[in-house]
Amino acid sequence: MTIENLSQAKVFGGWHKQYQHTSSALNCSMRFAIYLPPEASADNPVPVLYWLSGLTCTDENFMQKAGAFRAAAKLGIAIVAPDTSPRGEGVPDDPEGAYDFGLGAGFYVNATQTPWNKHYQMYSYIVEELPKLVEEHFPVTGSRSISGHSMGGHGALTIGLKNSERYRSISAFSPISNPMNCPWGQKALSHYLGNNTEQWKQYDSVELLKSAQATLPILVDQGEDDGFLQEQLKPELLLAAAESSGSDVKLRMQPGYDHSYFFIQSFIDDHLRFHAGFLKD
Amino acid sequence: MTIENLSQAKVFGGWHKQYQHTSSALNCSMRFAIYLPPEASADNPVPVLYWLSGLTCTDENFMQKAGAFRAAAKLGIAIVAPDTSPRGEGVPDDPEGAYDFGLGAGFYVNATQTPWNKHYQMYSYIVEELPKLVEEHFPVTGSRSISGHSMGGHGALTIGLKNSERYRSISAFSPISNPMNCPWGQKALSHYLGNNTEQWKQYDSVELLKSAQATLPILVDQGEDDGFLQEQLKPELLLAAAESSGSDVKLRMQPGYDHSYFFIQSFIDDHLRFHAGFLKD
């Protein structure tokens, strides 16, 4: 697997770099970004936090707006930010170009329905292909944690819950907690997976938490003034599901905060410290 | 003077807000942004750092990408970010739409030449109109400092040097230090001010520093791997001019850093602490 460097910039003594590669899972060329803290070297590989972004984002939104590198540099954690969907010629999009489905909206699932299934295999890309690539090319250990925002919070929770042997800890900002039960999720899951809602449960954090055995530690932050809270996000259902199975979910409701990266930057240091406690065990 | 609130978001316990108003200096509608730290209130007004952005920027670039609010919240400093030029219908732009002149490139001067002089009065806007508006509408004191990046570093230095009674301290990232002597500056100054280069000196930091009496404290950070360093920025000339007049300029060359907001976010905390030392005297 080869990768091509597209950009690099020094930040807080470490390096932010963007790469392009051909994804076999997604059948297209993909871009991702990595932040390597100053201490990362072949002799001193560092653990990795995977960050999954929300609707409309690329690898750039978190890296430019979250203000995460100061803490990542200090804690010695690499951060990898993939794109949010397959891209490029031949990759189908929402017929009306809507922001909540298709390009920029892969929902971190493996699509089973045509025409989506040829490219929209974001679950396999994030769980298998990308970590393999990262661990082959960069000075990182096999210690991984996963976090994300909104659609990416949904991705982090579902991927972490389904792969507890591959990650140390999970966190999310404003996750789509119960996609089976909200407009964004229902639109995406019906197109990517078809109308049999039994198939949707494997990508629904509330459903996964209900039947969870021993889950990884989970931290969730949610702004109380988030305009999507009631209709799309529903974190209270996460908490109820976690309680029913005795899972380890800490939900923090944050008064006055909205759905933006201003919210994320206010609490990202807490998330990095949370993950560091498990990544560097 | 009335202002209209366009957006607000809580961040690090304070508030980021965008406003629109009719500028009499610029003869058009303008947008600016303010960050108010948590402690700011009518009973506890806070000092203000004015941030001037570089070519192509609006009020949003610094506010979204600099990661400045954590330190501003802690230090109790408001930050005001104006746009970089007049905007809107009737405001002339570079005939070829170039990024380095016209819209997004006001260079913080008062234009004397037609057709630019009707709107391009950014110097007066930043020095007089904007602080008056801010001090009328927000819980801030009259303590001001000024900073900026690239074209905005040039703006911060020239405005601070020419108005030492109005500011407490000056800082800059990667400033255009000697605009009379670089392509960006020569293009802008010749159009805005005409071909008499004597007129340019009032907006040239090197010229101002040569003849400075007692200047404010000045901190400048410059990335050594900045692609614009040799041709456009020339901070070594700042230092030479400061030495000739005994002015207080601290220039820090930062190995490996480029011209981007990744560089700015790496050192913005130092600048905020630098200004806080003078603003909160």
Contacts between the chains, C-beta under 8 A, distances in Angstrom:
chain1	res1	chain2	res2	distance
A	9	B	257	7.8
A	9	B	258	5.3
A	9	B	260	5.3
A	9	B	262	4.2
A	9	B	263	7.3
A	10	B	223	7.7
A	10	B	225	7.3
A	10	B	256	4.2
A	10	B	257	4.9
A	10	B	258	6.9
A	10	B	262	7.0
A	10	B	263	7.3
A	10	B	266	7.5
A	11	B	262	3.9
A	11	B	263	7.3
A	11	B	265	6.6
A	11	B	266	5.4
A	12	B	265	7.6
A	12	B	266	5.0
A	13	B	266	7.5
A	16	B	262	5.7
A	64	B	64	7.2
A	64	B	65	5.2
A	64	B	261	6.9
A	65	B	64	5.3
A	65	B	65	6.3
A	67	B	67	3.4
A	67	B	70	7.0
A	67	B	265	6.7
A	69	B	262	7.8
A	69	B	265	7.1
A	69	B	266	7.8
A	70	B	67	7.0
A	70	B	265	7.6
A	70	B	269	7.9
A	223	B	10	7.7
A	225	B	10	7.3
A	256	B	10	4.2
A	257	B	9	7.8
A	257	B	10	4.9
A	258	B	9	5.3
A	258	B	10	7.0
A	260	B	9	5.3
A	261	B	64	7.0
A	262	B	9	4.2
A	262	B	10	7.0
A	262	B	11	3.8
A	262	B	16	5.7
A	262	B	69	7.7
A	263	B	9	7.3
A	263	B	10	7.3
A	263	B	11	7.3
A	265	B	11	6.6
A	265	B	12	7.6
A	265	B	67	6.7
A	265	B	69	7.1
A	265	B	70	7.6
A	266	B	10	7.4
A	266	B	11	5.4
A	266	B	12	5.0
A	266	B	13	7.5
A	266	B	69	7.8
A	269	B	70	7.9
